[in-house]
Amino acid sequence: MMLRRLLTAAALSALSLGSAQATVPLRPAATFHLVLPAYVDGHGPYQFMLDTGADNSGLYHWFTEQQGFKPGEVHDVGGQTGTISVPSYHLASLAIDGREIRDVEADDFPNRHDGEIEAGVAGNDLMDGTVVVFDFPCHSVSILPKPVDLKHLLTPHAHMVEGGPVTDGTQLTLPVQIGPAKGIAVLDTGSSDTRINPQFARAAGIDPASAAFYDAEKRFGVSDTPITSRKGPVGTVRFAGIELRNPEIRVIDLPVFSSFGFGDGPAMILGLDLMQGHRLVYDHEAKRFWFDASTCR
């Protein structure tokens, strides 16, 4: 899920106490999302997603009710499927793997429609000031406080990407190619699968109405209005030195592409399904990331 605050308040007043404690295991949730233990106001652990597609951290509504949190100011929160107004909740702290942010204004995210029951999402606000290593084949995450010696962290074959900006948000982008067509992808570890807009499909010569495609499950995001889509093989996909043959990708017309500033051209949400065979080293603050070989392969 890509969640972005469109009207922002201060997300935190102080960053980081201590250092990363250990490598944290990533565990599959009900679908393909990956979750890890987090602590809210010193209590937990609760299951959170670590989401490069989220500006700020937030809590799912069922968890705010369970904890009895008092709602605060209302903000507009946008996701892949639209924008809604929700209250925020003041948290004294949010911590994962020894990384702690304080005085967090966490948004109230609508409960998920896919059967998952994560308590919340940790976004770029928590990851700023660190280098985060997602080793997907190892099912692990390490949150390393800066400074980090990248020479000892990366292999000689690591492919660095200078992340591009989006118009509205803190997400990072990278070039991507499907067949002969080039487009822009948003790096999103909170998205279970990869999505392209109809413009990208047309540019790549992909016909989602063909027999090779099928009706995929509907997507809700932050909205209660589902968006339909088709899913099927798209040919060769290339990004960050990686080449994938015939992965199945969702073709879907998402409002968020326009708010990112490239909705009229070929655009993609790069999800976990295309990253799963690799290690992602993510430095959001420096606006760069690397795709590298996993330590488990």
C-alpha positions as CSV (number, residue, x, y, z in Angstrom):
1,M,0.0,0.0,0.0
2,M,1.4,3.4,-0.9
3,L,0.3,5.9,1.6
4,R,1.2,9.6,1.4
5,R,0.3,12.5,3.5
6,L,-0.9,15.4,1.3
7,L,-1.4,17.9,4.1
8,T,1.5,17.3,6.5
9,A,2.1,18.1,10.2
10,A,5.3,17.6,12.0
11,A,5.8,13.8,11.9
12,L,8.5,13.8,14.6
13,S,10.5,16.1,16.8
14,A,13.5,13.9,17.5
15,L,15.2,11.0,15.7
16,S,16.8,7.8,16.7
17,L,18.1,6.6,20.0
18,G,20.5,3.8,20.0
19,S,21.6,1.6,17.1
20,A,20.3,-1.4,15.2
21,Q,20.0,-4.3,17.6
22,A,20.1,-7.2,15.0
23,T,18.8,-8.4,11.8
24,V,15.0,-8.6,12.0
25,P,13.0,-11.4,10.4
26,L,10.5,-10.5,7.7
27,R,7.5,-12.7,7.8
28,P,4.8,-13.2,5.2
29,A,1.4,-11.8,6.1
30,A,-1.9,-13.2,4.7
31,T,-1.0,-12.2,1.2
32,F,2.4,-11.3,-0.1
33,H,3.1,-8.4,2.2
34,L,6.1,-8.7,4.6
35,V,5.8,-7.7,8.2
36,L,8.2,-7.2,11.1
37,P,7.9,-6.5,14.8
38,A,7.5,-2.9,16.0
39,Y,7.0,-1.2,19.3
40,V,4.5,1.6,19.9
41,D,5.0,3.8,22.9
42,G,7.3,1.1,24.3
43,H,4.7,-1.7,24.0
44,G,4.7,-4.6,21.6
45,P,5.8,-6.2,19.5
46,Y,3.1,-5.5,16.9
47,Q,3.2,-6.4,13.2
48,F,4.1,-3.5,10.9
49,M,5.1,-3.1,7.3
50,L,8.3,-1.2,6.5
51,D,7.1,0.8,3.5
52,T,9.3,2.8,1.1
53,G,6.1,4.0,-0.5
54,A,4.9,5.7,2.6
55,D,5.8,9.3,3.5
56,N,4.9,8.9,7.1
57,S,4.1,6.1,9.5
58,G,0.5,5.3,10.4
59,L,-1.8,2.9,12.3
60,Y,-4.7,0.8,11.0
61,H,-8.0,1.8,12.4
62,W,-8.7,-1.5,14.3
63,F,-5.4,-1.0,16.2
64,T,-6.2,2.6,17.2
65,E,-9.6,1.4,18.6
66,Q,-8.0,-1.5,20.4
67,Q,-5.4,0.7,22.0
68,G,-7.9,3.5,22.8
69,F,-5.8,6.2,21.2
70,K,-7.4,9.7,21.2
71,P,-7.8,11.1,17.7
72,G,-6.2,14.4,16.9
73,E,-6.2,16.7,13.9
74,V,-7.7,15.5,10.6
75,H,-5.4,15.3,7.5
76,D,-5.9,14.3,3.9
77,V,-4.2,11.0,3.2
78,G,-3.7,9.8,-0.3
79,G,-3.0,6.3,-1.5
80,Q,-2.9,4.5,-4.8
81,T,-6.7,4.5,-5.2
82,G,-7.6,8.0,-4.0
83,T,-7.6,10.4,-1.1
84,I,-9.5,10.5,2.2
85,S,-9.6,12.6,5.3
86,V,-8.6,10.8,8.5
87,P,-7.5,11.8,12.1
88,S,-4.0,11.5,13.3
89,Y,-2.7,10.1,16.6
90,H,0.2,11.3,18.7
91,L,2.6,8.6,19.6
92,A,5.4,9.1,22.1
93,S,7.6,6.7,20.1
94,L,7.7,4.2,17.3
95,A,10.6,1.7,17.2
96,I,11.8,-1.1,14.9
97,D,15.2,-2.9,15.3
98,G,16.4,-0.3,17.8
99,R,15.6,2.6,15.5
100,E,13.2,4.9,17.3
101,I,11.4,8.1,16.3
102,R,9.6,10.2,18.9
103,D,6.6,12.6,18.9
104,V,5.1,10.9,15.9
105,E,1.9,12.1,14.3
106,A,0.6,8.8,12.9
107,D,-2.3,8.8,10.5
108,D,-5.4,6.6,10.9
109,F,-5.4,4.2,8.0
110,P,-8.6,2.4,7.0
111,N,-8.6,-1.3,7.8
112,R,-7.4,-3.5,5.0
113,H,-9.8,-5.5,2.7
114,D,-7.4,-8.4,2.0
115,G,-7.6,-10.2,5.3
116,E,-4.3,-8.9,6.7
117,I,-4.3,-7.5,10.2
118,E,-1.1,-5.6,10.5
119,A,-1.1,-2.9,13.3
120,G,0.5,-0.3,11.1
121,V,3.0,1.0,8.6
122,A,6.5,2.4,9.2
123,G,7.4,4.9,6.5
124,N,10.2,7.0,5.3
125,D,10.0,9.1,8.5
126,L,11.4,6.2,10.4
127,M,14.0,5.2,7.8
128,D,15.5,8.7,7.3
129,G,18.9,8.8,9.0
130,T,19.6,5.2,8.3
131,V,20.5,2.7,5.6
132,V,17.9,-0.1,5.5
133,V,18.9,-3.5,4.1
134,F,16.0,-5.6,2.8
135,D,17.4,-9.0,2.1
136,F,14.3,-10.6,0.5
137,P,15.6,-14.1,-0.1
138,C,16.8,-14.2,3.5
139,H,13.5,-12.8,4.7
140,S,15.3,-10.2,6.8
141,V,15.7,-6.5,7.4
142,S,18.5,-4.5,9.1
143,I,18.1,-0.8,10.0
144,L,21.6,0.6,10.2
145,P,22.1,4.1,11.7
146,K,24.4,6.4,9.7
147,P,27.3,6.6,9.0
148,V,27.4,3.2,7.2
149,D,30.5,1.8,5.5
150,L,28.9,0.9,2.1
151,K,32.1,-0.7,0.9
152,H,31.7,-3.5,3.4
153,L,27.9,-3.7,2.9
154,L,27.7,-3.9,-0.9
155,T,29.2,-6.4,-3.3
156,P,31.1,-5.3,-6.4
157,H,28.0,-6.1,-8.5
158,A,25.6,-3.8,-6.7
159,H,23.7,-1.5,-9.0
160,M,23.2,2.0,-7.6
161,V,20.2,4.1,-8.5
162,E,20.0,7.9,-7.9
163,G,16.3,8.0,-6.9
164,G,14.2,10.5,-8.8
165,P,11.4,12.6,-7.2
166,V,7.7,12.5,-7.4
167,T,5.6,15.7,-7.6
168,D,3.8,15.2,-4.3
169,G,5.5,12.9,-1.8
170,T,8.8,11.6,-0.6
171,Q,8.9,8.4,-2.7
172,L,11.9,7.6,-4.9
173,T,11.7,6.6,-8.6
174,L,13.8,4.7,-11.0
175,P,13.9,4.1,-14.8
176,V,12.2,0.9,-15.9
177,Q,11.7,-0.8,-19.3
178,I,9.1,-3.3,-20.5
179,G,10.0,-4.7,-23.9
180,P,10.8,-1.6,-26.1
181,A,8.9,0.8,-23.8
182,K,10.6,3.0,-21.1
183,G,8.9,4.3,-18.1
184,I,9.2,5.5,-14.5
185,A,8.7,3.3,-11.5
186,V,8.1,4.1,-7.9
187,L,10.0,1.9,-5.4
188,D,7.3,0.5,-3.1
189,T,8.1,-2.2,-0.5
190,G,4.6,-1.8,0.8
191,S,3.0,-3.0,-2.5
192,S,2.6,-6.8,-2.7
193,D,2.7,-6.8,-6.5
194,T,3.8,-4.6,-9.4
195,R,1.3,-2.4,-11.2
196,I,1.6,-0.5,-14.5
197,N,-0.8,2.1,-15.9
198,P,-2.6,1.6,-19.3
199,Q,-0.2,4.0,-20.9
200,F,2.7,1.7,-20.1
201,A,0.8,-1.3,-21.4
202,R,0.0,0.4,-24.7
203,A,3.6,1.6,-25.2
204,A,4.9,-1.9,-24.6
205,G,2.4,-3.5,-26.9
206,I,0.6,-5.2,-24.1
207,D,-3.2,-6.0,-24.5
208,P,-4.7,-6.6,-21.1
209,A,-8.0,-7.7,-22.8
210,S,-6.2,-10.6,-24.4
211,A,-6.7,-14.3,-23.3
212,A,-3.2,-14.3,-21.7
213,F,-4.6,-11.9,-19.0
214,Y,-7.1,-12.6,-16.3
215,D,-9.3,-10.5,-13.9
216,A,-7.2,-9.9,-10.8
217,E,-8.5,-9.3,-7.3
218,K,-9.9,-5.8,-6.9
219,R,-7.7,-3.1,-5.1
220,F,-9.1,-0.8,-2.5
221,G,-6.1,1.0,-1.0
222,V,-7.4,3.9,1.3
223,S,-10.6,4.0,-0.6
224,D,-13.8,1.9,-0.1
225,T,-14.3,2.0,-3.9
226,P,-12.6,-0.9,-5.5
227,I,-10.6,-0.5,-8.7
228,T,-10.6,-3.4,-11.2
229,S,-7.5,-4.6,-13.0
230,R,-6.2,-7.3,-15.3
231,K,-3.0,-9.4,-14.7
232,G,-0.8,-11.3,-17.1
233,P,2.7,-11.8,-18.6
234,V,4.3,-8.7,-20.0
235,G,7.5,-9.8,-21.7
236,T,11.0,-8.8,-20.5
237,V,11.2,-6.2,-17.7
238,R,14.5,-4.4,-17.0
239,F,15.4,-2.1,-14.1
240,A,18.6,-1.4,-12.0
241,G,20.7,-4.0,-13.8
242,I,18.0,-6.7,-13.3
243,E,16.3,-8.5,-16.2
244,L,13.1,-10.6,-15.6
245,R,11.5,-12.7,-18.3
246,N,7.7,-12.7,-18.6
247,P,6.6,-11.8,-15.0
248,E,2.9,-11.4,-14.4
249,I,2.1,-7.7,-13.8
250,R,-1.1,-5.9,-13.0
251,V,-2.5,-3.3,-15.5
252,I,-4.5,-0.8,-13.5
253,D,-5.5,2.8,-13.8
254,L,-4.5,4.3,-10.4
255,P,-5.2,7.9,-9.4
256,V,-1.9,8.1,-7.7
257,F,0.0,8.1,-11.0
258,S,-1.3,11.6,-11.8
259,S,-0.5,12.9,-8.3
260,F,3.0,11.7,-8.7
261,G,3.4,13.8,-11.8
262,F,3.8,11.2,-14.5
263,G,0.3,9.8,-15.0
264,D,0.2,10.7,-18.6
265,G,3.2,8.6,-19.5
266,P,4.3,5.0,-18.9
267,A,4.3,4.5,-15.1
268,M,4.8,1.6,-12.7
269,I,4.5,0.8,-9.0
270,L,7.5,-1.5,-8.4
271,G,6.3,-4.0,-5.8
272,L,7.7,-6.9,-3.8
273,D,7.1,-9.5,-6.5
274,L,9.8,-8.2,-8.8
275,M,12.2,-7.5,-5.9
276,Q,12.0,-10.8,-4.1
277,G,15.1,-12.4,-5.6
278,H,17.4,-9.6,-4.6
279,R,18.8,-7.5,-1.7
280,L,17.6,-3.8,-1.6
281,V,19.9,-1.4,0.2
282,Y,17.9,1.8,0.8
283,D,19.1,5.3,1.8
284,H,16.0,7.4,1.5
285,E,17.7,10.5,3.1
286,A,20.4,10.5,0.4
287,K,17.8,9.7,-2.3
288,R,19.7,6.6,-3.5
289,F,19.4,2.9,-3.3
290,W,21.1,-0.3,-4.6
291,F,19.9,-3.6,-5.9
292,D,22.5,-6.3,-4.9
293,A,22.9,-10.0,-4.6
294,S,21.3,-11.6,-1.6
295,T,23.5,-13.1,1.1
296,C,21.3,-16.2,0.9
297,R,22.1,-16.9,-2.7
